[in-house]
Amino acid sequence: MVQNAQSDNEKASLIYQVELFKDKIEDMDEAYALLQVNRYTFFKGLFYILICFSFCLFFFFVVLLQKENRDKNREYEDSKREMMRIQQELNYNRYLLEERDKMIQVTIISPFKENLGIMN
């Protein structure tokens, strides 16, 4: 009888310990589930941050390329104006050379030809 009582006490004690272990496992499962949710939320937030960073980087490069394009366009326009100025200067110098050649023709070559009796 004493052994039965002792066995019942041990059985009750073991059942109590099993229930405690079940509670601990349940608490650990809840903590793990909460950790998974927190981890998911963390990585979701991290993902959004990375997307925002990517867009910021993309727009930074777009702005940089736009600035570079404006600079190149400005250089092109400056070069175009410089080319037009040089072209005008070239045309003016050609005109001056033509006028000089006419003056030489009129003042030097024509009288020389007349003296020699050569006609055009």
N, CA, C and O atoms as CSV, one atom per row, in Angstrom:
chain,resi,resn,atom,element,x,y,z
A,1,MET,N,N,0.807,-1.170,0.000
A,1,MET,CA,C,0.000,0.000,0.000
A,1,MET,C,C,0.873,1.265,0.000
A,1,MET,O,O,0.597,2.254,-0.679
A,2,VAL,N,N,1.925,1.172,0.791
A,2,VAL,CA,C,2.845,2.314,0.849
A,2,VAL,C,C,3.514,2.468,-0.515
A,2,VAL,O,O,3.771,3.574,-0.991
A,3,GLN,N,N,3.783,1.314,-1.122
A,3,GLN,CA,C,4.414,1.385,-2.448
A,3,GLN,C,C,3.448,1.963,-3.481
A,3,GLN,O,O,3.856,2.710,-4.370
A,4,ASN,N,N,2.181,1.616,-3.360
A,4,ASN,CA,C,1.186,2.171,-4.289
A,4,ASN,C,C,1.080,3.678,-4.100
A,4,ASN,O,O,1.007,4.426,-5.076
A,5,ALA,N,N,1.073,4.122,-2.857
A,5,ALA,CA,C,0.989,5.547,-2.574
A,5,ALA,C,C,2.239,6.255,-3.108
A,5,ALA,O,O,2.164,7.339,-3.687
A,6,GLN,N,N,3.390,5.605,-2.891
A,6,GLN,CA,C,4.643,6.187,-3.362
A,6,GLN,C,C,4.656,6.231,-4.893
A,6,GLN,O,O,5.106,7.215,-5.480
A,7,SER,N,N,4.170,5.178,-5.534
A,7,SER,CA,C,4.087,5.130,-7.004
A,7,SER,C,C,3.130,6.188,-7.509
A,7,SER,O,O,3.400,6.847,-8.513
A,8,ASP,N,N,1.993,6.358,-6.807
A,8,ASP,CA,C,1.035,7.389,-7.208
A,8,ASP,C,C,1.657,8.781,-7.085
A,8,ASP,O,O,1.459,9.638,-7.947
A,9,ASN,N,N,2.405,8.993,-6.011
A,9,ASN,CA,C,3.082,10.295,-5.827
A,9,ASN,C,C,4.114,10.544,-6.940
A,9,ASN,O,O,4.196,11.644,-7.486
A,10,GLU,N,N,4.886,9.525,-7.261
A,10,GLU,CA,C,5.887,9.670,-8.328
A,10,GLU,C,C,5.207,9.910,-9.664
A,10,GLU,O,O,5.654,10.721,-10.475
A,11,LYS,N,N,4.082,9.164,-9.878
A,11,LYS,CA,C,3.333,9.324,-11.118
A,11,LYS,C,C,2.786,10.751,-11.221
A,11,LYS,O,O,2.877,11.381,-12.275
A,12,ALA,N,N,2.221,11.253,-10.129
A,12,ALA,CA,C,1.676,12.613,-10.110
A,12,ALA,C,C,2.793,13.627,-10.324
A,12,ALA,O,O,2.622,14.612,-11.041
A,13,SER,N,N,3.941,13.374,-9.691
A,13,SER,CA,C,5.080,14.267,-9.844
A,13,SER,C,C,5.567,14.279,-11.291
A,13,SER,O,O,5.871,15.338,-11.841
A,14,LEU,N,N,5.639,13.096,-11.904
A,14,LEU,CA,C,6.082,13.015,-13.297
A,14,LEU,C,C,5.065,13.665,-14.243
A,14,LEU,O,O,5.441,14.333,-15.206
A,15,ILE,N,N,3.778,13.462,-13.957
A,15,ILE,CA,C,2.737,14.096,-14.775
A,15,ILE,C,C,2.846,15.604,-14.658
A,15,ILE,O,O,2.704,16.317,-15.651
A,16,TYR,N,N,3.097,16.097,-13.453
A,16,TYR,CA,C,3.242,17.532,-13.224
A,16,TYR,C,C,4.447,18.070,-14.017
A,16,TYR,O,O,4.372,19.124,-14.649
A,17,GLN,N,N,5.564,17.313,-13.967
A,17,GLN,CA,C,6.770,17.738,-14.717
A,17,GLN,C,C,6.509,17.728,-16.229
A,17,GLN,O,O,6.967,18.615,-16.950
A,18,VAL,N,N,5.770,16.721,-16.699
A,18,VAL,CA,C,5.427,16.655,-18.126
A,18,VAL,C,C,4.582,17.873,-18.511
A,18,VAL,O,O,4.794,18.481,-19.560
A,19,GLU,N,N,3.619,18.220,-17.646
A,19,GLU,CA,C,2.780,19.400,-17.910
A,19,GLU,C,C,3.617,20.665,-17.927
A,19,GLU,O,O,3.398,21.548,-18.756
A,20,LEU,N,N,4.587,20.757,-17.002
A,20,LEU,CA,C,5.489,21.918,-16.996
A,20,LEU,C,C,6.293,21.990,-18.295
A,20,LEU,O,O,6.446,23.060,-18.884
A,21,PHE,N,N,6.803,20.838,-18.729
A,21,PHE,CA,C,7.553,20.796,-19.990
A,21,PHE,C,C,6.671,21.177,-21.181
A,21,PHE,O,O,7.114,21.872,-22.095
A,22,LYS,N,N,5.419,20.715,-21.160
A,22,LYS,CA,C,4.484,21.067,-22.231
A,22,LYS,C,C,4.244,22.580,-22.235
A,22,LYS,O,O,4.209,23.204,-23.296
A,23,ASP,N,N,4.076,23.172,-21.030
A,23,ASP,CA,C,3.882,24.625,-20.940
A,23,ASP,C,C,5.115,25.373,-21.466
A,23,ASP,O,O,5.000,26.366,-22.184
A,24,LYS,N,N,6.309,24.862,-21.083
A,24,LYS,CA,C,7.548,25.497,-21.549
A,24,LYS,C,C,7.660,25.394,-23.070
A,24,LYS,O,O,8.065,26.351,-23.730
A,25,ILE,N,N,7.303,24.240,-23.622
A,25,ILE,CA,C,7.354,24.060,-25.077
A,25,ILE,C,C,6.358,24.998,-25.751
A,25,ILE,O,O,6.664,25.599,-26.781
A,26,GLU,N,N,5.174,25.121,-25.174
A,26,GLU,CA,C,4.162,26.015,-25.724
A,26,GLU,C,C,4.640,27.466,-25.669
A,26,GLU,O,O,4.469,28.216,-26.630
A,27,ASP,N,N,5.245,27.862,-24.534
A,27,ASP,CA,C,5.797,29.213,-24.415
A,27,ASP,C,C,6.910,29.437,-25.443
A,27,ASP,O,O,6.997,30.499,-26.060
A,28,MET,N,N,7.748,28.428,-25.612
A,28,MET,CA,C,8.842,28.542,-26.585
A,28,MET,C,C,8.289,28.617,-28.011
A,28,MET,O,O,8.822,29.363,-28.832
A,29,ASP,N,N,7.239,27.866,-28.319
A,29,ASP,CA,C,6.597,27.943,-29.640
A,29,ASP,C,C,6.034,29.335,-29.882
A,29,ASP,O,O,6.185,29.895,-30.968
A,30,GLU,N,N,5.381,29.892,-28.861
A,30,GLU,CA,C,4.835,31.249,-28.997
A,30,GLU,C,C,5.954,32.263,-29.203
A,30,GLU,O,O,5.845,33.168,-30.031
A,31,ALA,N,N,7.032,32.098,-28.436
A,31,ALA,CA,C,8.171,33.013,-28.580
A,31,ALA,C,C,8.800,32.865,-29.966
A,31,ALA,O,O,9.198,33.856,-30.580
A,32,TYR,N,N,8.887,31.635,-30.453
A,32,TYR,CA,C,9.450,31.394,-31.785
A,32,TYR,C,C,8.555,32.015,-32.857
A,32,TYR,O,O,9.050,32.635,-33.799
A,33,ALA,N,N,7.247,31.849,-32.716
A,33,ALA,CA,C,6.307,32.436,-33.674
A,33,ALA,C,C,6.421,33.957,-33.656
A,33,ALA,O,O,6.418,34.599,-34.706
A,34,LEU,N,N,6.523,34.530,-32.457
A,34,LEU,CA,C,6.681,35.978,-32.349
A,34,LEU,C,C,8.003,36.422,-32.977
A,34,LEU,O,O,8.073,37.458,-33.639
A,35,LEU,N,N,9.041,35.627,-32.759
A,35,LEU,CA,C,10.344,35.925,-33.356
A,35,LEU,C,C,10.254,35.871,-34.882
A,35,LEU,O,O,10.824,36.712,-35.577
A,36,GLN,N,N,9.530,34.868,-35.394
A,36,GLN,CA,C,9.363,34.758,-36.850
A,36,GLN,C,C,8.625,35.984,-37.390
A,36,GLN,O,O,9.004,36.532,-38.425
A,37,VAL,N,N,7.572,36.412,-36.691
A,37,VAL,CA,C,6.824,37.591,-37.122
A,37,VAL,C,C,7.732,38.817,-37.072
A,37,VAL,O,O,7.751,39.618,-38.007
A,38,ASN,N,N,8.482,38.962,-35.984
A,38,ASN,CA,C,9.389,40.102,-35.857
A,38,ASN,C,C,10.476,40.048,-36.934
A,38,ASN,O,O,10.843,41.074,-37.507
A,39,ARG,N,N,10.979,38.859,-37.198
A,39,ARG,CA,C,12.004,38.703,-38.224
A,39,ARG,C,C,11.425,39.051,-39.596
A,39,ARG,O,O,12.069,39.731,-40.395
A,40,TYR,N,N,10.209,38.582,-39.861
A,40,TYR,CA,C,9.553,38.901,-41.123
A,40,TYR,C,C,9.358,40.414,-41.256
A,40,TYR,O,O,9.630,40.996,-42.306
A,41,THR,N,N,8.887,41.034,-40.181
A,41,THR,CA,C,8.672,42.478,-40.190
A,41,THR,C,C,9.997,43.211,-40.384
A,41,THR,O,O,10.070,44.193,-41.122
A,42,PHE,N,N,11.036,42.728,-39.721
A,42,PHE,CA,C,12.363,43.341,-39.853
A,42,PHE,C,C,12.846,43.262,-41.298
A,42,PHE,O,O,13.271,44.265,-41.871
A,43,PHE,N,N,12.779,42.062,-41.887
A,43,PHE,CA,C,13.270,41.908,-43.254
A,43,PHE,C,C,12.393,42.641,-44.260
A,43,PHE,O,O,12.881,43.126,-45.281
A,44,LYS,N,N,11.098,42.720,-43.968
A,44,LYS,CA,C,10.201,43.484,-44.830
A,44,LYS,C,C,10.598,44.959,-44.787
A,44,LYS,O,O,10.680,45.614,-45.826
A,45,GLY,N,N,10.845,45.479,-43.586
A,45,GLY,CA,C,11.299,46.863,-43.445
A,45,GLY,C,C,12.642,47.081,-44.117
A,45,GLY,O,O,12.860,48.096,-44.779
A,46,LEU,N,N,13.542,46.119,-43.942
A,46,LEU,CA,C,14.857,46.205,-44.576
A,46,LEU,C,C,14.715,46.205,-46.095
A,46,LEU,O,O,15.411,46.943,-46.791
A,47,PHE,N,N,13.813,45.377,-46.599
A,47,PHE,CA,C,13.554,45.321,-48.035
A,47,PHE,C,C,13.057,46.670,-48.536
A,47,PHE,O,O,13.518,47.146,-49.573
A,48,TYR,N,N,12.123,47.298,-47.818
A,48,TYR,CA,C,11.616,48.609,-48.217
A,48,TYR,C,C,12.716,49.665,-48.165
A,48,TYR,O,O,12.784,50.545,-49.023
A,49,ILE,N,N,13.562,49.571,-47.166
A,49,ILE,CA,C,14.678,50.515,-47.064
A,49,ILE,C,C,15.614,50.351,-48.259
A,49,ILE,O,O,16.071,51.338,-48.835
A,50,LEU,N,N,15.897,49.099,-48.630
A,50,LEU,CA,C,16.775,48.846,-49.780
A,50,LEU,C,C,16.143,49.363,-51.075
A,50,LEU,O,O,16.837,49.912,-51.931
A,51,ILE,N,N,14.836,49.188,-51.215
A,51,ILE,CA,C,14.147,49.701,-52.410
A,51,ILE,C,C,14.245,51.218,-52.444
A,51,ILE,O,O,14.546,51.801,-53.485
A,52,CYS,N,N,13.990,51.860,-51.305
A,52,CYS,CA,C,14.086,53.327,-51.244
A,52,CYS,C,C,15.501,53.791,-51.559
A,52,CYS,O,O,15.698,54.765,-52.286
A,53,PHE,N,N,16.479,53.088,-51.009
A,53,PHE,CA,C,17.881,53.429,-51.277
A,53,PHE,C,C,18.187,53.271,-52.765
A,53,PHE,O,O,18.874,54.105,-53.354
A,54,SER,N,N,17.675,52.197,-53.369
A,54,SER,CA,C,17.908,51.971,-54.801
A,54,SER,C,C,17.306,53.093,-55.628
A,54,SER,O,O,17.935,53.582,-56.566
A,55,PHE,N,N,16.070,53.511,-55.282
A,55,PHE,CA,C,15.447,54.609,-56.008
A,55,PHE,C,C,16.229,55.898,-55.814
A,55,PHE,O,O,16.418,56.655,-56.766
A,56,CYS,N,N,16.681,56.154,-54.602
A,56,CYS,CA,C,17.468,57.363,-54.343
A,56,CYS,C,C,18.754,57.342,-55.168
A,56,CYS,O,O,19.135,58.349,-55.765
A,57,LEU,N,N,19.412,56.195,-55.195
A,57,LEU,CA,C,20.634,56.051,-55.974
A,57,LEU,C,C,20.350,56.249,-57.460
A,57,LEU,O,O,21.111,56.914,-58.163
A,58,PHE,N,N,19.251,55.669,-57.929
A,58,PHE,CA,C,18.861,55.810,-59.328
A,58,PHE,C,C,18.620,57.275,-59.661
A,58,PHE,O,O,19.128,57.771,-60.666
A,59,PHE,N,N,17.842,57.983,-58.818
A,59,PHE,CA,C,17.550,59.382,-59.087
A,59,PHE,C,C,18.792,60.250,-58.961
A,59,PHE,O,O,18.924,61.249,-59.667
A,60,PHE,N,N,19.705,59.876,-58.066
A,60,PHE,CA,C,20.977,60.595,-57.955
A,60,PHE,C,C,21.735,60.504,-59.278
A,60,PHE,O,O,22.252,61.504,-59.775
A,61,PHE,N,N,21.797,59.282,-59.851
A,61,PHE,CA,C,22.503,59.118,-61.112
A,61,PHE,C,C,21.767,59.814,-62.257
A,61,PHE,O,O,22.404,60.328,-63.176
A,62,VAL,N,N,20.452,59.835,-62.212
A,62,VAL,CA,C,19.689,60.550,-63.240
A,62,VAL,C,C,20.018,62.038,-63.175
A,62,VAL,O,O,20.268,62.669,-64.202
A,63,VAL,N,N,20.017,62.593,-61.972
A,63,VAL,CA,C,20.336,64.016,-61.808
A,63,VAL,C,C,21.776,64.284,-62.251
A,63,VAL,O,O,22.055,65.291,-62.901
A,64,LEU,N,N,22.676,63.386,-61.896
A,64,LEU,CA,C,24.070,63.531,-62.290
A,64,LEU,C,C,24.208,63.504,-63.811
A,64,LEU,O,O,24.937,64.312,-64.387
A,65,LEU,N,N,23.507,62.572,-64.460
A,65,LEU,CA,C,23.559,62.487,-65.919
A,65,LEU,C,C,22.913,63.705,-66.571
A,65,LEU,O,O,23.382,64.173,-67.608
A,66,GLN,N,N,21.834,64.224,-65.966
A,66,GLN,CA,C,21.208,65.429,-66.506
A,66,GLN,C,C,22.162,66.612,-66.426
A,66,GLN,O,O,22.260,67.407,-67.361
A,67,LYS,N,N,22.866,66.724,-65.302
A,67,LYS,CA,C,23.837,67.817,-65.146
A,67,LYS,C,C,24.952,67.670,-66.175
A,67,LYS,O,O,25.362,68.643,-66.809
A,68,GLU,N,N,25.436,66.440,-66.332
A,68,GLU,CA,C,26.492,66.199,-67.305
A,68,GLU,C,C,25.998,66.521,-68.717
A,68,GLU,O,O,26.736,67.082,-69.526
A,69,ASN,N,N,24.754,66.163,-69.003
A,69,ASN,CA,C,24.172,66.456,-70.314
A,69,ASN,C,C,24.068,67.966,-70.537
A,69,ASN,O,O,24.383,68.460,-71.619
A,70,ARG,N,N,23.623,68.698,-69.506
A,70,ARG,CA,C,23.549,70.158,-69.626
A,70,ARG,C,C,24.932,70.753,-69.881
A,70,ARG,O,O,25.091,71.644,-70.715
A,71,ASP,N,N,25.934,70.247,-69.150
A,71,ASP,CA,C,27.297,70.754,-69.337
A,71,ASP,C,C,27.790,70.481,-70.763
A,71,ASP,O,O,28.365,71.356,-71.410
A,72,LYS,N,N,27.556,69.259,-71.238
A,72,LYS,CA,C,27.991,68.909,-72.595
A,72,LYS,C,C,27.249,69.743,-73.633
A,72,LYS,O,O,27.831,70.181,-74.625
A,73,ASN,N,N,25.956,69.957,-73.392
A,73,ASN,CA,C,25.159,70.767,-74.307
A,73,ASN,C,C,25.675,72.209,-74.324
A,73,ASN,O,O,25.758,72.832,-75.383
A,74,ARG,N,N,26.016,72.727,-73.163
A,74,ARG,CA,C,26.564,74.076,-73.069
A,74,ARG,C,C,27.898,74.154,-73.824
A,74,ARG,O,O,28.147,75.113,-74.555
A,75,GLU,N,N,28.748,73.143,-73.642
A,75,GLU,CA,C,30.026,73.112,-74.361
A,75,GLU,C,C,29.791,73.065,-75.871
A,75,GLU,O,O,30.490,73.726,-76.637
A,76,TYR,N,N,28.797,72.274,-76.289
A,76,TYR,CA,C,28.471,72.168,-77.711
A,76,TYR,C,C,28.018,73.516,-78.260
A,76,TYR,O,O,28.455,73.937,-79.331
A,77,GLU,N,N,27.139,74.189,-77.520
A,77,GLU,CA,C,26.653,75.497,-77.969
A,77,GLU,C,C,27.797,76.508,-78.029
A,77,GLU,O,O,27.872,77.306,-78.963
A,78,ASP,N,N,28.683,76.475,-77.039
A,78,ASP,CA,C,29.842,77.374,-77.052
A,78,ASP,C,C,30.729,77.085,-78.258
A,78,ASP,O,O,31.197,78.007,-78.927
A,79,SER,N,N,30.956,75.810,-78.531
A,79,SER,CA,C,31.784,75.428,-79.681
A,79,SER,C,C,31.122,75.847,-80.983
A,79,SER,O,O,31.800,76.280,-81.914
A,80,LYS,N,N,29.825,75.725,-81.052
A,80,LYS,CA,C,29.084,76.114,-82.249
A,80,LYS,C,C,29.205,77.625,-82.483
A,80,LYS,O,O,29.434,78.073,-83.606
A,81,ARG,N,N,29.048,78.397,-81.405
A,81,ARG,CA,C,29.209,79.853,-81.531
A,81,ARG,C,C,30.640,80.214,-81.953
A,81,ARG,O,O,30.846,81.094,-82.789
A,82,GLU,N,N,31.614,79.531,-81.369
A,82,GLU,CA,C,33.014,79.785,-81.703
A,82,GLU,C,C,33.284,79.439,-83.168
A,82,GLU,O,O,34.001,80.162,-83.859
A,83,MET,N,N,32.712,78.341,-83.635
A,83,MET,CA,C,32.883,77.946,-85.024
A,83,MET,C,C,32.256,78.985,-85.959
A,83,MET,O,O,32.838,79.326,-86.990
A,84,MET,N,N,31.071,79.487,-85.599
A,84,MET,CA,C,30.418,80.509,-86.425
A,84,MET,C,C,31.257,81.783,-86.457
A,84,MET,O,O,31.388,82.421,-87.502
A,85,ARG,N,N,31.828,82.152,-85.300
A,85,ARG,CA,C,32.678,83.348,-85.244
A,85,ARG,C,C,33.909,83.163,-86.129
A,85,ARG,O,O,34.297,84.073,-86.862
A,86,ILE,N,N,34.521,81.979,-86.057
A,86,ILE,CA,C,35.713,81.707,-86.874
A,86,ILE,C,C,35.345,81.676,-88.357
A,86,ILE,O,O,36.104,82.151,-89.201
A,87,GLN,N,N,34.172,81.112,-88.668
A,87,GLN,CA,C,33.710,81.074,-90.059
A,87,GLN,C,C,33.503,82.492,-90.595
A,87,GLN,O,O,33.877,82.793,-91.728
A,88,GLN,N,N,32.908,83.355,-89.777
A,88,GLN,CA,C,32.713,84.749,-90.192
A,88,GLN,C,C,34.055,85.445,-90.393
A,88,GLN,O,O,34.247,86.206,-91.341
A,89,GLU,N,N,34.975,85.166,-89.477
A,89,GLU,CA,C,36.310,85.751,-89.592
A,89,GLU,C,C,37.005,85.258,-90.858
A,89,GLU,O,O,37.674,86.025,-91.551
A,90,LEU,N,N,36.839,83.962,-91.150
A,90,LEU,CA,C,37.423,83.400,-92.373
A,90,LEU,C,C,36.812,84.068,-93.613
A,90,LEU,O,O,37.525,84.449,-94.541
A,91,ASN,N,N,35.499,84.200,-93.608
A,91,ASN,CA,C,34.837,84.858,-94.748
A,91,ASN,C,C,35.306,86.305,-94.899
A,91,ASN,O,O,35.522,86.772,-96.017
A,92,TYR,N,N,35.460,86.999,-93.805
A,92,TYR,CA,C,35.938,88.379,-93.850
A,92,TYR,C,C,37.362,88.433,-94.402
A,92,TYR,O,O,37.689,89.283,-95.230
A,93,ASN,N,N,38.204,87.509,-93.927
A,93,ASN,CA,C,39.591,87.477,-94.425
A,93,ASN,C,C,39.643,87.112,-95.900
A,93,ASN,O,O,40.485,87.641,-96.626
A,94,ARG,N,N,38.768,86.224,-96.368
A,94,ARG,CA,C,38.697,85.910,-97.799
A,94,ARG,C,C,38.293,87.159,-98.595
A,94,ARG,O,O,38.851,87.462,-99.650
A,95,TYR,N,N,37.309,87.863,-98.049
A,95,TYR,CA,C,36.871,89.093,-98.702
A,95,TYR,C,C,38.035,90.078,-98.804
A,95,TYR,O,O,38.257,90.690,-99.848
A,96,LEU,N,N,38.780,90.221,-97.692
A,96,LEU,CA,C,39.931,91.133,-97.704
A,96,LEU,C,C,40.974,90.700,-98.729
A,96,LEU,O,O,41.558,91.535,-99.419
A,97,LEU,N,N,41.208,89.374,-98.827
A,97,LEU,CA,C,42.170,88.871,-99.818
A,97,LEU,C,C,41.684,89.148,-101.241
A,97,LEU,O,O,42.476,89.526,-102.105
A,98,GLU,N,N,40.403,88.963,-101.484
A,98,GLU,CA,C,39.854,89.247,-102.808
A,98,GLU,C,C,39.999,90.725,-103.138
A,98,GLU,O,O,40.355,91.089,-104.259
A,99,GLU,N,N,39.719,91.573,-102.154
A,99,GLU,CA,C,39.869,93.016,-102.377
A,99,GLU,C,C,41.330,93.377,-102.618
A,99,GLU,O,O,41.640,94.218,-103.461
A,100,ARG,N,N,42.218,92.738,-101.875
A,100,ARG,CA,C,43.651,92.984,-102.062
A,100,ARG,C,C,44.082,92.560,-103.463
A,100,ARG,O,O,44.822,93.269,-104.146
A,101,ASP,N,N,43.594,91.376,-103.879
A,101,ASP,CA,C,43.943,90.889,-105.215
A,101,ASP,C,C,43.403,91.830,-106.296
A,101,ASP,O,O,44.070,92.070,-107.302
A,102,LYS,N,N,42.209,92.355,-106.091
A,102,LYS,CA,C,41.641,93.313,-107.048
A,102,LYS,C,C,42.483,94.579,-107.099
A,102,LYS,O,O,42.762,95.127,-108.165
A,103,MET,N,N,42.883,95.028,-105.894
A,103,MET,CA,C,43.709,96.238,-105.845
A,103,MET,C,C,45.052,96.006,-106.537
A,103,MET,O,O,45.552,96.871,-107.255
A,104,ILE,N,N,45.624,94.822,-106.309
A,104,ILE,CA,C,46.893,94.498,-106.978
A,104,ILE,C,C,46.676,94.460,-108.483
A,104,ILE,O,O,47.492,94.974,-109.247
A,105,GLN,N,N,45.579,93.851,-108.904
A,105,GLN,CA,C,45.253,93.760,-110.324
A,105,GLN,C,C,45.122,95.140,-110.938
A,105,GLN,O,O,45.646,95.415,-112.017
A,106,VAL,N,N,44.410,96.001,-110.224
A,106,VAL,CA,C,44.149,97.338,-110.765
A,106,VAL,C,C,45.401,98.204,-110.724
A,106,VAL,O,O,45.686,98.913,-111.689
A,107,THR,N,N,46.150,98.163,-109.635
A,107,THR,CA,C,47.254,99.118,-109.468
A,107,THR,C,C,48.576,98.634,-110.039
A,107,THR,O,O,49.385,99.458,-110.467
A,108,ILE,N,N,48.827,97.336,-110.060
A,108,ILE,CA,C,50.157,96.871,-110.470
A,108,ILE,C,C,50.101,96.169,-111.827
A,108,ILE,O,O,50.853,96.526,-112.733
A,109,ILE,N,N,49.236,95.192,-111.977
A,109,ILE,CA,C,49.265,94.340,-113.160
A,109,ILE,C,C,48.669,95.051,-114.380
A,109,ILE,O,O,49.216,94.941,-115.477
A,110,SER,N,N,47.568,95.772,-114.210
A,110,SER,CA,C,46.948,96.454,-115.360
A,110,SER,C,C,47.891,97.466,-116.006
A,110,SER,O,O,48.061,97.442,-117.225
A,111,PRO,N,N,48.517,98.362,-115.219
A,111,PRO,CA,C,49.452,99.302,-115.880
A,111,PRO,C,C,50.619,98.579,-116.533
A,111,PRO,O,O,51.096,99.023,-117.577
A,112,PHE,N,N,51.094,97.483,-115.957
A,112,PHE,CA,C,52.210,96.735,-116.512
A,112,PHE,C,C,51.808,96.129,-117.844
A,112,PHE,O,O,52.583,96.153,-118.800
A,113,LYS,N,N,50.592,95.583,-117.912
A,113,LYS,CA,C,50.093,94.995,-119.144
A,113,LYS,C,C,49.926,96.077,-120.217
A,113,LYS,O,O,50.223,95.842,-121.388
A,114,GLU,N,N,49.458,97.244,-119.821
A,114,GLU,CA,C,49.263,98.349,-120.775
A,114,GLU,C,C,50.602,98.792,-121.344
A,114,GLU,O,O,50.719,99.112,-122.527
A,115,ASN,N,N,51.603,98.804,-120.481
A,115,ASN,CA,C,52.941,99.210,-120.951
A,115,ASN,C,C,53.498,98.193,-121.943
A,115,ASN,O,O,54.205,98.552,-122.884
A,116,LEU,N,N,53.175,96.932,-121.725
A,116,LEU,CA,C,53.664,95.896,-122.628
A,116,LEU,C,C,52.757,95.732,-123.837
A,116,LEU,O,O,53.128,95.088,-124.818
A,117,GLY,N,N,51.590,96.305,-123.766
A,117,GLY,CA,C,50.655,96.223,-124.883
A,117,GLY,C,C,49.842,94.941,-124.843
A,117,GLY,O,O,49.360,94.496,-125.885
A,118,ILE,N,N,49.676,94.348,-123.704
A,118,ILE,CA,C,48.897,93.117,-123.562
A,118,ILE,C,C,47.499,93.495,-123.136
A,118,ILE,O,O,47.311,94.297,-122.221
A,119,MET,N,N,46.533,92.922,-123.794
A,119,MET,CA,C,45.153,93.160,-123.427
A,119,MET,C,C,44.570,91.876,-122.832
A,119,MET,O,O,45.014,90.770,-123.139
A,120,ASN,N,N,43.554,92.058,-121.966
A,120,ASN,CA,C,42.899,90.899,-121.340
A,120,ASN,C,C,42.060,90.157,-122.314
A,120,ASN,O,O,41.438,89.157,-121.957
